[in-house]
Amino acid sequence: MTTTGDQIAPCCAGLTAPLSTEQAADLAATFKALADPARLRPLSLIASQPGEVCVCELTPACELSQPTISHHLKLLRHAGLADCERRGTWVYYWIAPGVLEHLAAVLGP
């Protein structure tokens, strides 16, 4: 701050927050889900495909056991990053609509 006579003037115009406290908490939960390589890898594999990916394709690609992959995919679903549909004995995954665009918008200028 600078002083001019008897008044104290702020040195800067101030900051405006692009995220509310609640939005920041929600986003932190999303990033927490992404912060594990065992979740980030399958999510990147799903995102790299034009459509859905069967869990049977993710297990060998991630070099983890099927129960471990299923656990991490469940956490991605709960974080709102992926969605799925069971068809017979197989489960097909895709990136939740709009989630990548939302993350890019939050992280962008």
Secondary structure, 3 states (H helix, E strand, C coil): CEEECCEEECCCCCCCCCCCHHHHHHHHHHHHHHCCHHHHHHHHHHHCCCCCEEHHHHHHHHCCCHHHHHHHHHHHHHCCCEEEEEECCEEEEEECCCHHHHHHHHHCC
